[in-house]
């Protein structure tokens, strides 16, 4: 295994899913797949029209990252030299006014940009808001790739979110990756990580692992398809517990609908590390992975 595959996996999974991100209609996704592969599709408003979903990536094109992937990429670029202050600087240079990223920004991103603009160098630490969605997990793949410890990874997640379920989720993903690199099999790693998660989130993740029949679309309907970690983490654990290769795991993530890019931060990093990332998928990305 190569630690870098955790970051590569997250970025490639995000890029592959971006074109259908936040389309919540599974039947529509089936119809789209009948016309060709779901992977690396160009974002098109027409496929969202009159369907349950939000078309937000009109400024992006096939092969580019969503805001999730871009957030993961900038942390990955900091690598072993990571610091919270550098993270905030590069975050603002990317997502702030006149930043390099041109596209949709979600609530946690907007809130952090606003907080930095208002508070400046006196910004409170941790700087994140109490938001129970997936953006806080964007830091995990890149910091794991750089062999950063779990404790510092959690502090990095708090730059974006101080929510306790987000912290538990970041710890869980980092735990699985660390176990995998140490030679533990994926099913054992998933179970060990889930056993350490407290509260409703932990119960849902353990429930996901207890489902012997692999039914990704049904699981998505039952756990939820939205951006919240209580939706995304159990669904990721179900998908990963039955995964046999990187590409099929990414495809099933897209087929589930909803926040497929957010789930890519957990699913793509873990699947990338354990299975490797196919060259043909890397080559469809417009970024260096």
HUWOJO-V356344 format. One record per pair of residues at least 6 apart in sequence whose ideal C-beta (glycine too) atoms are under 6 Angstrom apart, sorted by the first residue. I is the first residue (numbers start at 1). J is the second residue. D is the distance in whole Angstrom. If there is no record, write none. Layout:
i->{I | I}
j->{J | J}
d->{D | D}
This chain:
i->{1 | 1 | 3 | 4 | 5 | 5 | 5 | 5 | 6 | 6 | 6 | 6 | 6 | 6 | 6 | 7 | 7 | 7 | 7 | 8 | 8 | 8 | 9 | 9 | 9 | 9 | 9 | 10 | 10 | 10 | 10 | 10 | 10 | 11 | 11 | 12 | 12 | 12 | 13 | 13 | 13 | 14 | 14 | 14 | 14 | 14 | 14 | 15 | 15 | 16 | 16 | 16 | 17 | 17 | 17 | 17 | 18 | 18 | 18 | 19 | 19 | 19 | 19 | 20 | 21 | 21 | 21 | 22 | 22 | 23 | 23 | 23 | 24 | 24 | 24 | 24 | 24 | 25 | 25 | 26 | 26 | 28 | 29 | 29 | 32 | 38 | 40 | 40 | 42 | 42 | 43 | 43 | 45 | 48 | 56 | 59 | 59 | 60 | 63 | 63 | 63 | 64 | 66 | 67 | 67 | 68 | 68 | 68 | 68 | 70 | 71 | 72 | 72 | 72 | 74 | 74 | 75 | 75 | 76 | 78 | 79 | 80 | 84 | 87 | 92 | 94 | 94 | 95 | 95 | 95 | 95 | 96 | 108 | 108 | 108 | 108 | 111 | 116 | 126 | 126 | 127 | 128 | 128 | 128 | 128 | 128 | 130 | 130 | 131 | 131 | 132 | 132 | 132 | 132 | 133 | 133 | 134 | 134 | 134 | 135 | 136 | 136 | 136 | 136 | 137 | 137 | 137 | 137 | 138 | 139 | 139 | 140 | 140 | 140 | 140 | 141 | 143 | 143 | 144 | 144 | 150 | 153 | 154 | 154 | 157 | 165 | 165 | 166 | 168 | 169 | 169 | 172 | 172 | 173 | 175 | 176 | 176 | 176 | 177 | 179 | 180 | 180 | 180 | 186 | 190 | 190 | 191 | 194 | 194 | 197 | 201 | 204 | 205 | 205 | 205 | 208 | 208 | 208 | 209 | 209 | 214 | 216 | 216 | 216 | 219 | 219 | 220 | 220 | 223 | 223 | 223 | 224 | 225 | 225 | 226 | 226 | 227 | 227 | 232 | 232 | 236 | 236 | 236 | 239 | 239 | 239 | 240 | 243 | 243 | 245 | 246 | 246 | 246 | 247 | 249 | 253 | 253 | 253 | 254 | 282}
j->{181 | 273 | 145 | 145 | 272 | 273 | 276 | 277 | 141 | 144 | 145 | 177 | 269 | 272 | 273 | 76 | 141 | 142 | 145 | 272 | 277 | 289 | 268 | 269 | 271 | 272 | 277 | 72 | 141 | 264 | 265 | 268 | 269 | 69 | 289 | 277 | 281 | 289 | 250 | 264 | 268 | 65 | 66 | 68 | 69 | 261 | 264 | 65 | 285 | 39 | 40 | 250 | 254 | 260 | 261 | 264 | 57 | 66 | 261 | 41 | 42 | 43 | 62 | 254 | 66 | 260 | 261 | 53 | 54 | 48 | 53 | 257 | 52 | 53 | 225 | 257 | 258 | 51 | 52 | 217 | 257 | 51 | 255 | 257 | 47 | 254 | 62 | 284 | 61 | 62 | 57 | 60 | 55 | 55 | 104 | 102 | 103 | 103 | 284 | 285 | 286 | 286 | 261 | 104 | 105 | 138 | 261 | 262 | 265 | 101 | 138 | 138 | 141 | 142 | 90 | 94 | 139 | 142 | 142 | 86 | 146 | 146 | 159 | 159 | 116 | 100 | 101 | 101 | 105 | 109 | 113 | 113 | 131 | 135 | 160 | 161 | 129 | 123 | 158 | 162 | 159 | 158 | 159 | 160 | 161 | 162 | 162 | 163 | 161 | 163 | 163 | 165 | 228 | 229 | 227 | 228 | 227 | 232 | 262 | 160 | 157 | 160 | 161 | 166 | 169 | 170 | 265 | 266 | 265 | 156 | 157 | 153 | 170 | 173 | 174 | 269 | 153 | 156 | 174 | 177 | 174 | 174 | 167 | 170 | 170 | 201 | 229 | 229 | 197 | 229 | 233 | 193 | 197 | 266 | 193 | 189 | 193 | 270 | 273 | 189 | 189 | 273 | 274 | 274 | 237 | 241 | 209 | 205 | 206 | 205 | 230 | 234 | 233 | 234 | 237 | 234 | 237 | 238 | 237 | 241 | 242 | 239 | 252 | 256 | 235 | 238 | 235 | 256 | 231 | 234 | 235 | 231 | 257 | 258 | 258 | 259 | 259 | 262 | 262 | 263 | 263 | 266 | 267 | 249 | 252 | 267 | 270 | 249 | 271 | 275 | 271 | 275 | 277 | 278 | 271 | 260 | 263 | 267 | 260 | 289}
d->{6 | 6 | 5 | 5 | 4 | 5 | 6 | 6 | 5 | 5 | 5 | 5 | 4 | 6 | 5 | 5 | 4 | 5 | 4 | 6 | 5 | 5 | 4 | 5 | 6 | 2 | 5 | 5 | 4 | 6 | 5 | 4 | 4 | 5 | 5 | 5 | 5 | 6 | 5 | 4 | 3 | 6 | 6 | 6 | 3 | 5 | 4 | 6 | 5 | 5 | 5 | 5 | 5 | 4 | 5 | 6 | 6 | 5 | 6 | 3 | 6 | 5 | 6 | 6 | 6 | 6 | 5 | 5 | 4 | 6 | 4 | 6 | 4 | 5 | 6 | 5 | 5 | 4 | 5 | 5 | 5 | 5 | 6 | 6 | 6 | 5 | 5 | 5 | 6 | 4 | 4 | 6 | 5 | 4 | 4 | 5 | 4 | 5 | 6 | 6 | 4 | 5 | 4 | 6 | 6 | 6 | 5 | 6 | 6 | 5 | 4 | 4 | 6 | 6 | 5 | 5 | 5 | 4 | 3 | 6 | 4 | 4 | 6 | 5 | 6 | 5 | 5 | 5 | 6 | 5 | 6 | 5 | 5 | 5 | 5 | 6 | 5 | 6 | 4 | 5 | 5 | 5 | 6 | 5 | 4 | 5 | 6 | 5 | 5 | 6 | 5 | 5 | 5 | 6 | 4 | 6 | 5 | 5 | 3 | 5 | 4 | 5 | 4 | 4 | 6 | 6 | 4 | 6 | 5 | 4 | 5 | 6 | 5 | 5 | 6 | 4 | 5 | 6 | 6 | 5 | 5 | 5 | 6 | 6 | 4 | 5 | 5 | 6 | 5 | 5 | 5 | 4 | 6 | 5 | 4 | 5 | 5 | 5 | 6 | 4 | 6 | 5 | 5 | 5 | 6 | 6 | 6 | 4 | 5 | 6 | 5 | 4 | 6 | 5 | 5 | 4 | 4 | 4 | 6 | 5 | 4 | 6 | 5 | 5 | 6 | 5 | 6 | 4 | 6 | 5 | 5 | 3 | 5 | 3 | 6 | 6 | 4 | 5 | 6 | 5 | 5 | 5 | 5 | 6 | 6 | 6 | 6 | 4 | 6 | 5 | 5 | 4 | 6 | 6 | 4 | 5 | 6 | 5 | 5 | 5}
